[in-house]
Amino acid sequence: MAIKIVISNTVRFKVKGTLKDEAGVDQPFDFSLTCMRLDSEQIQAKLRSESDASVIDFLADVVEDWSGVKDADDKPLPFTEDNLRALCRIPGIAALAFRTYLTEVGAKEKN
């Protein structure tokens, strides 16, 4: 099958991981992000121009929506930049979402 040189402007993917609970047991989680798809040159330019900016700032620029994120009362939490920044206060979430974005935005080897 041939590849098209034009691809969609957005990409949706799951971010998966675990967090330890109070007993030290890994509790799995996942949520989905819908992001603006930057090409490789745009990503490199953004990382160079924002060398002092954080991964959280990068995510705030590209994330457009999410699902699977809930508030303390277990109700779906709407996507806003403030809510994204609150989610990213959990250690490791921003780095995990950033690495997943970089993996999912581009081509991968098919098994």
N, C-alpha and C positions, 0 to 999 in steps of 0.2 A: 504494500500500500504506500502510495506517495505521501509526502508531507507538504502541507500548505505553508507558505511563507507568512501568511496572516493568521494570527490566532486571537482568541477572545481578549478583551480588555480587562477581564476579571478572572480570578481563580478562587475556587472554594475548596477547602481542605479541612481535615480533622487534625486537631492537636491532641495528642494522647500522652498520658503520663501517670504517675502515682504520687500520692502524698501520704506520709506516715500519719497515722492517727495517734491519739494519746497513749495507746498501748504499744506503739511502735510497729503496727501492722500497716503494710502498704495498702492504700485504698486507691483503686484505679479511678481515673477521670478522663473525660474527653469532651471537647467542645469544637464547634466548627467556626471557621473564620471565612468571610468573603472579603477578598482584597483586590485592590487595583494591581494589575499585572504590569510590573515594570520589566523592560528588557534589560539585558546584561549591561549595556552602556549606561542606562538610567540608574540602575542599582549602584554601579561603581561611582558614578558622578555624585549620587546622593550620599554615599558613604564617605567620599572624599570631601565634599563640601560641608558635611555635617560631622567632621571628625571629632568635634567636641560634644556633639549631641549624643543622646543615649539610644539604645535599641528601642526603648519605649517610645521615643520621639519618632523613630523610623516607623514603628508599627502604627502610631497615631496618624501618620501621613498616608499609610496604605490601606489600613483596615476600614472597610465600608459597612460591615454588618457582622453579626454573629448569631449563633444559636447554641443552646446547651449550657448557658451561663445562668445561674440562679442566685437569688438574694438569700439572706439569712432565713427567710420564711419559706424557702424552697419554691419560690415563684420565679418564672422567667424574668430575667433582668434585661431591659432594652439596651441596645447598643448606643452608647454615647462615648465621647472621648474621655470624660471623667470616669465612667464606669470601666473603660479599658485600662485607664491608669490605675484604678483601684485594684483590678484583677492582677495587674502586673506588679503590685506590691507584694504578692506572694512570691517568695524567693524562687527563682528558676523559671517562672512562667514566661517572662519576657524573652529570655534566651531560648527556651524551648519553642515558642511561637515564631521567633525570628529564624531559627535554624530550619523549622518546618516550612516556613514561607520560602526560604532560599531553595529548599529541595523541591517543593511542589510547584513553584512558578516556572520551572524549566523542564526540559526533556530528561527522561530517565531510561535506563536500559530495560528492555522488556524481557521477562524470564521465560 
